[in-house]
Amino acid sequence: MQRWKGRVALVTGASVGIGNATARALVQHGMKVVGCARDVDKIRETAAELQQTGAAGQLYPVQCDLTVEAEIRAMFDDIQSQHGGVDVCINNAGLAIKAPLLSGSFEDFRTMTDVNILAPTLCTQLAVQQMRKRGVDDGHIITLNSMSGHRLVGSNAFYSMTKFAITAMTEGLRRELREMKSHIRATCISPGLVETEFAIRLHKDDVQKAHAAYASIECLQAKDLADMILYVLGAPPHVEFNDIWVRPTEQVF
């Protein structure tokens, strides 16, 4: 990770869970981290905590609604003007809504599409543009996918559709970068059950269901995913992890 010290990373969905753990880890390794979310209060708290503990890098909270194209573009403009541009883009933000194919609302389908597909696609495009404009040839795009991006489990098919799209996006990105003779790397990480606020938000009408799922096995923790991101970033430049599946040892499916 030494070569990333002082360089710039964007982490979406940095207020809680995997995004927050990742932002912390990158700052502790000396990176300048732009952490974005719709509600930045928790990111500000994290930034103050990291500063107080003498972390080697710095966390910059940015408010951004990833369903709004103009806000995403404005965020990248600000990153360019204030920090020079992105070297690492962590597309972490994502959500699931209970919306069956035959009865779900179009609004819910659109929200999942905006957050899970269009936002990471646009962030990726803008990040690569900033890298290439500055001659950065060792940048990295890491997108948090899901086991649901590889097989359908349960009845939330539309959510799985959005995650299958991330699988395709990452491989498409890798191929386009190779055609451009670029050494920018593309990775997606597909975790199984991670104990975060994800299931609690999904089952907000029955929070006990989420807690029961987390209690059923020893789940992955947000820090486990942050550690994996550090491992991916720390790999030698000639090594590219494209698609990592990671489950809790006790998880069956």
PLY file of the C-alpha trace (Angstrom):
ply
format ascii 1.0
element vertex 253
property float x
property float y
property float z
element edge 252
property int vertex1
property int vertex2
end_header
0.00 0.00 0.00
3.03 2.30 0.24
2.67 3.45 -3.37
-0.83 4.76 -2.65
0.27 7.07 0.14
-0.80 10.65 -0.58
-2.97 9.64 -3.53
-6.70 10.21 -3.93
-9.50 7.68 -3.48
-13.24 8.13 -3.83
-15.46 5.89 -1.69
-19.20 6.04 -2.32
-21.61 5.17 0.46
-18.93 6.02 3.04
-21.22 6.85 5.95
-21.76 3.31 7.24
-20.85 -0.32 6.74
-18.30 -1.44 4.17
-17.87 2.06 2.78
-17.06 3.54 6.18
-14.67 0.72 7.07
-12.94 1.12 3.70
-12.60 4.89 4.04
-11.04 4.40 7.48
-8.58 1.81 6.21
-7.45 3.91 3.26
-6.96 7.01 5.41
-4.96 4.98 7.91
-2.69 3.96 5.02
-2.06 7.58 4.11
-4.53 8.19 1.30
-6.63 11.28 0.70
-10.13 9.85 0.74
-13.24 11.59 -0.55
-16.14 9.88 1.17
-19.59 10.60 -0.20
-23.13 9.89 0.92
-26.46 11.65 1.03
-26.09 12.11 4.80
-22.52 13.18 5.56
-22.84 13.68 9.33
-21.43 10.22 10.08
-18.59 10.78 7.60
-17.75 14.04 9.36
-17.66 12.17 12.68
-15.34 9.57 11.17
-13.10 12.29 9.69
-12.79 14.00 13.08
-12.03 10.71 14.80
-9.31 9.83 12.29
-7.75 13.24 12.65
-7.73 12.98 16.43
-6.03 9.59 16.31
-3.29 10.89 14.01
-4.15 8.89 10.88
-1.60 9.24 8.10
-4.13 10.41 5.51
-7.29 12.50 5.56
-11.00 11.96 4.97
-12.96 14.62 3.07
-16.76 14.32 3.51
-18.87 15.19 0.45
-22.64 15.20 0.19
-23.83 13.52 -3.00
-27.10 11.91 -4.04
-26.01 9.15 -6.43
-29.42 9.10 -8.11
-28.74 12.60 -9.47
-26.34 12.79 -12.42
-25.58 16.48 -11.90
-24.48 15.85 -8.30
-22.12 13.06 -9.36
-20.56 15.24 -12.05
-20.23 18.15 -9.64
-18.51 15.90 -7.12
-15.91 14.81 -9.67
-15.38 18.43 -10.73
-14.72 19.32 -7.09
-12.32 16.39 -6.67
-10.41 17.55 -9.72
-10.21 21.17 -8.61
-9.36 20.42 -4.97
-7.28 17.25 -5.20
-6.19 16.95 -8.83
-8.31 13.91 -9.64
-9.12 10.36 -8.62
-6.51 7.59 -8.50
-8.75 4.93 -6.94
-12.55 4.70 -7.25
-14.40 2.45 -4.80
-17.98 2.02 -6.01
-19.44 0.80 -2.74
-22.92 2.35 -2.50
-25.79 0.01 -3.25
-29.24 -0.92 -2.01
-31.99 -3.49 -2.26
-35.71 -2.86 -2.14
-38.42 -5.50 -1.88
-39.86 -5.19 -5.37
-41.00 -8.43 -7.04
-40.89 -8.39 -10.84
-44.64 -8.81 -11.18
-45.76 -6.46 -8.44
-42.88 -4.09 -7.66
-43.27 -0.40 -8.39
-41.52 1.26 -11.31
-40.16 3.82 -8.85
-38.42 1.08 -6.84
-37.00 -0.46 -10.03
-35.69 2.94 -11.07
-34.09 3.61 -7.68
-32.22 0.31 -7.71
-31.14 0.91 -11.30
-29.93 4.43 -10.53
-27.94 3.49 -7.42
-26.72 0.00 -8.32
-25.99 0.39 -12.05
-26.00 3.95 -13.38
-24.14 5.58 -10.48
-21.18 3.16 -10.44
-21.05 3.25 -14.23
-20.88 7.05 -14.33
-18.41 7.19 -11.41
-16.23 4.68 -13.25
-16.37 6.63 -16.49
-15.50 9.93 -14.83
-12.76 8.39 -12.69
-11.05 6.81 -15.70
-11.32 10.09 -17.59
-9.56 11.90 -14.74
-6.87 9.24 -14.55
-6.11 9.31 -18.25
-6.17 13.09 -18.41
-3.38 13.16 -15.82
-1.46 10.23 -17.29
-2.29 7.96 -14.35
-1.76 4.45 -15.69
-1.89 2.48 -12.42
-5.32 3.57 -11.16
-7.88 1.13 -9.86
-11.67 0.80 -10.08
-13.15 -1.46 -7.40
-16.89 -2.11 -7.34
-18.75 -3.87 -4.54
-20.93 -6.48 -6.18
-22.81 -9.32 -4.46
-23.19 -13.07 -4.62
-26.58 -12.11 -6.08
-24.65 -10.87 -9.10
-23.83 -14.47 -9.98
-26.84 -16.54 -8.93
-30.45 -15.84 -8.02
-31.36 -16.48 -4.41
-34.82 -15.88 -3.03
-37.42 -13.78 -4.80
-35.67 -10.41 -5.17
-34.95 -10.89 -8.86
-34.67 -7.22 -9.80
-31.95 -6.61 -7.22
-30.06 -9.59 -8.67
-30.51 -8.12 -12.14
-28.74 -4.95 -11.05
-25.87 -6.95 -9.56
-25.55 -9.16 -12.66
-25.09 -5.86 -14.49
-22.10 -5.03 -12.25
-20.51 -8.37 -13.17
-20.89 -7.44 -16.84
-19.74 -3.86 -16.26
-16.50 -4.92 -14.61
-15.57 -7.35 -17.38
-16.57 -4.81 -20.04
-14.43 -2.20 -18.29
-11.46 -4.57 -18.14
-11.70 -5.29 -21.87
-12.04 -1.63 -22.84
-9.02 -0.71 -20.72
-6.95 -3.44 -22.36
-8.00 -2.25 -25.82
-6.80 1.23 -24.79
-3.43 -0.27 -23.73
-4.11 1.04 -20.23
-2.84 -0.60 -17.04
-5.72 0.75 -14.94
-7.16 -2.25 -13.13
-10.80 -3.33 -12.70
-12.08 -5.44 -9.81
-15.46 -6.40 -8.43
-15.86 -8.05 -5.04
-18.93 -10.20 -4.46
-19.58 -10.88 -0.77
-22.11 -13.17 0.79
-23.74 -12.24 4.08
-22.10 -9.18 5.64
-23.35 -7.85 8.97
-24.12 -4.22 8.12
-27.22 -2.06 7.92
-28.02 -3.51 4.47
-30.46 -6.23 5.59
-31.92 -3.99 8.29
-32.82 -1.42 5.64
-34.16 -4.12 3.32
-36.34 -5.60 6.08
-37.26 -2.28 7.70
-40.84 -3.55 8.14
-39.53 -6.63 10.00
-36.15 -5.78 11.51
-36.10 -9.00 13.52
-35.82 -10.91 10.25
-32.58 -9.13 9.48
-31.21 -9.72 12.97
-32.15 -13.41 12.72
-30.25 -13.73 9.45
-27.16 -12.16 10.97
-27.44 -14.37 14.06
-27.83 -17.57 12.05
-24.11 -17.83 11.15
-20.84 -16.02 11.81
-21.17 -13.33 9.15
-18.54 -11.37 7.32
-17.86 -7.98 8.88
-17.35 -4.66 7.12
-13.68 -4.73 8.12
-13.24 -8.06 6.32
-14.23 -6.37 3.07
-12.06 -3.34 3.79
-9.10 -5.67 4.37
-9.84 -7.38 1.07
-9.85 -4.03 -0.73
-6.45 -3.26 0.82
-5.20 -6.63 -0.41
-6.45 -5.97 -3.94
-4.93 -2.49 -4.03
-1.66 -3.77 -2.60
-1.17 -6.42 -5.27
1.78 -5.88 -7.66
0.83 -3.75 -10.70
1.00 -6.79 -13.01
-1.62 -8.65 -10.91
-5.31 -7.89 -11.48
-8.07 -9.46 -9.41
-11.16 -9.24 -11.59
-13.96 -11.01 -9.74
-13.67 -12.13 -6.12
-16.36 -14.24 -4.46
-16.21 -14.25 -0.67
-18.63 -15.96 1.70
-18.76 -16.56 5.43
-17.35 -20.05 5.98
-20.68 -21.19 7.41
-22.81 -19.83 4.56
-24.44 -22.58 2.48
-25.63 -20.79 -0.67
0 1
1 2
2 3
3 4
4 5
5 6
6 7
7 8
8 9
9 10
10 11
11 12
12 13
13 14
14 15
15 16
16 17
17 18
18 19
19 20
20 21
21 22
22 23
23 24
24 25
25 26
26 27
27 28
28 29
29 30
30 31
31 32
32 33
33 34
34 35
35 36
36 37
37 38
38 39
39 40
40 41
41 42
42 43
43 44
44 45
45 46
46 47
47 48
48 49
49 50
50 51
51 52
52 53
53 54
54 55
55 56
56 57
57 58
58 59
59 60
60 61
61 62
62 63
63 64
64 65
65 66
66 67
67 68
68 69
69 70
70 71
71 72
72 73
73 74
74 75
75 76
76 77
77 78
78 79
79 80
80 81
81 82
82 83
83 84
84 85
85 86
86 87
87 88
88 89
89 90
90 91
91 92
92 93
93 94
94 95
95 96
96 97
97 98
98 99
99 100
100 101
101 102
102 103
103 104
104 105
105 106
106 107
107 108
108 109
109 110
110 111
111 112
112 113
113 114
114 115
115 116
116 117
117 118
118 119
119 120
120 121
121 122
122 123
123 124
124 125
125 126
126 127
127 128
128 129
129 130
130 131
131 132
132 133
133 134
134 135
135 136
136 137
137 138
138 139
139 140
140 141
141 142
142 143
143 144
144 145
145 146
146 147
147 148
148 149
149 150
150 151
151 152
152 153
153 154
154 155
155 156
156 157
157 158
158 159
159 160
160 161
161 162
162 163
163 164
164 165
165 166
166 167
167 168
168 169
169 170
170 171
171 172
172 173
173 174
174 175
175 176
176 177
177 178
178 179
179 180
180 181
181 182
182 183
183 184
184 185
185 186
186 187
187 188
188 189
189 190
190 191
191 192
192 193
193 194
194 195
195 196
196 197
197 198
198 199
199 200
200 201
201 202
202 203
203 204
204 205
205 206
206 207
207 208
208 209
209 210
210 211
211 212
212 213
213 214
214 215
215 216
216 217
217 218
218 219
219 220
220 221
221 222
222 223
223 224
224 225
225 226
226 227
227 228
228 229
229 230
230 231
231 232
232 233
233 234
234 235
235 236
236 237
237 238
238 239
239 240
240 241
241 242
242 243
243 244
244 245
245 246
246 247
247 248
248 249
249 250
250 251
251 252
